[in-house]
Amino acid sequence: MDVGERELIRRIRSAIGAPGRATIVGIGDDAAVYEPPGEYELITCDAFVDGVHFRRDFANYREIGAKCMVANVSDIAAMGGFPTRAVLSLAIPERMSTRDIEDLYLGFLDVSKHFSFEIVGGDTVSSRYELSISIALLGAVGRDRVVTRAGAVVGDAVLVTGRLGGSEVGLQILSRGMPRNEKANEAIRRHLRPIPRIAEAQAILDVATPHAMIDISDGLGSELWHIATESEVGIRLMQSAIPVDSAATEFAGTLSSTPEELAIGSGEEFELVVCIPLSEAERTIEHVAAVTGTEMVVVGEVVAASDGCTLVLSDGGEVELPRAGYQHMEPPGDRWGRSD
Amino acid sequence: MDVGERELIRRIRSAIGAPGRATIVGIGDDAAVYEPPGEYELITCDAFVDGVHFRRDFANYREIGAKCMVANVSDIAAMGGFPTRAVLSLAIPERMSTRDIEDLYLGFLDVSKHFSFEIVGGDTVSSRYELSISIALLGAVGRDRVVTRAGAVVGDAVLVTGRLGGSEVGLQILSRGMPRNEKANEAIRRHLRPIPRIAEAQAILDVATPHAMIDISDGLGSELWHIATESEVGIRLMQSAIPVDSAATEFAGTLSSTPEELAIGSGEEFELVVCIPLSEAERTIEHVAAVTGTEMVVVGEVVAASDGCTLVLSDGGEVELPRAGYQHMEPPGDRWGRSD
């Protein structure tokens, strides 16, 4: 870091602003102190390493900061909750300027301000090599609104929000240095500036009784396997029903793939996958569209565990549901906890 | 990492054990869900990087894991609270074996089990270079038992727990490869296996009304400056009253220092510094000794801000209180938040 650390800290604190009403002690003491929610609390954490989870030649620091925060907010959305407070740990290499660090914080703050939660603490330390970012995010959720991965029931409809495949296409366009038309730029935006589905999850909960929900961080196929494993059920995914992003359709050939392969394997989409009673599917789709403008579609059904997880191809054939899609840069270590 | 990741995750989950009664959803979903405390909640986070905050040639992974966790627990102690739940982010280089990772977790668990709190989530990702560890720790504190750095009042007595300087001496013995006698080994243990002062903070709160409290992570001098700045007061530290660790006395000459310099500058002591009304000092010292066996002594007094922070030397002379002691390995980045 260059000179001006004290000034940087002052600017960050100033950008973060005064603590909210339920925050008794904000930034600057041994710990933050706050009035916890009257309902259940949520906590999730995620780590991000330069060159593994993001690349500085693809995204600016503000985009990197925002996307790391979005990944955490998306986890809170998938539990049925709202984000409330975050703490940040940064390991910062010498070469980063105070301007770079400030940009990173502006990215964190873009998301925290948009979703009305507070950054209440952090730790910045030196790293000898690479930037690494770790975020722990708290949330609140109504006692009767918690949705895990573990409650899917045979007969449930499987729905997804949004359209899939764009994030992977955006990453491939960046990685391969492909020429960019308007559609390509849209896919790149999709990859660099994803939107977590807090409002959609709430809209679902307002009209349906979701049995299981997860956000798409590793890919639709991978997330469906998580639900199946944790819920001890099988899942049939209908290839023809998958909502494919138009960029995936346009670039599939160039990427030696199919649109559906891209949609099933694309990570960091941060769309929701939800299992609800089939009878609630129609009103859920209508309500989510009316309240948020986001489309939802039924992509499959929950079946018995003994039937396994299958992808029903458009020609009627069946194959085992692909577990993972494309590996993003280096494969991340297996996540054992909060973060998928 | 070598083979057996899935087995590692199984072992870690098994070592962590079943979630407690107030934990609704533990490890393995998008976020953990729990019943928050009925009192105030605390959150603190700290990051630790290989070669900056710990060295693998000085400590084994279990010691490293435990010490990182202790640093967080110590922050909760200094607020007047108890630790309740932790989430962990690890960025792990390829060269670490699953055994190494398991050892690191055993260290985290040594501390979480001793202080009866839960590890409810985590994220392990790949790092290209170095191990970095980030811990976010939640705590609970009674609404009338919160102690910040900001409440010290002119006339308060300044007390510290334990004896100071041992951690720095231990680090120097390790760094310089000095020959080891029994006293040297004791100092090394002090450096590698510190104990956070949860019980002592509670004992203080049971008989006194602490106005300000902080734990010694950077050094007594540095922490007193923090209290002075945040409380807008001055502090007079009496050199002759500082409780010097016997290793600091024994090794000061070899280290071209004085015992008091070592005691003022030694970081990672994780002892408490507390400002209380002078009239409460005697009963506090007696009660803490009776309940915990830990000695406390008065080392100074809170004075007006205009008097500044001074070190009153044993010969009666006065100098400005040293702000920082020895730098541990590479200087850490300035901490703007929760972590000192």
Interface residues (C-beta under 8 A of the other chain):
Chain A: M1 E5 R6 I9 I12 R13 I24 V25 I27 G28 D29 D30 A31 A32 V33 Y34 E35 P36 P37 Y40 E41 L42 I43 T44 C45 D46 A47 F48 V49 G51 V52 H53 D75 I76 A78 M79 G81 R85 V87 L88 S89 L90 A91 I92 V120 G121 G122 D123 T124 V125 S126 S127 R128 Y129 E130 S132 S134 A136 L137 L138 G139 V141 V146 T148 R149 A150 I214 D215 E230 E330 P331 P332 G333 D334 R335 W336 G337 R338 S339 D340
Chain B: M1 E5 R6 L8 I9 I12 R13 I24 V25 I27 G28 D29 D30 A31 A32 V33 Y34 E35 P36 P37 Y40 E41 L42 I43 T44 C45 D46 A47 F48 V49 G51 V52 H53 D75 I76 A78 M79 G81 R85 V87 L88 S89 L90 A91 I92 V120 G121 G122 D123 T124 V125 S126 S127 R128 Y129 E130 S132 S134 A136 L137 L138 G139 V141 V146 T148 R149 A150 I214 D215 E230 E330 P331 P332 G333 D334 R335 W336 G337 R338 S339 D340
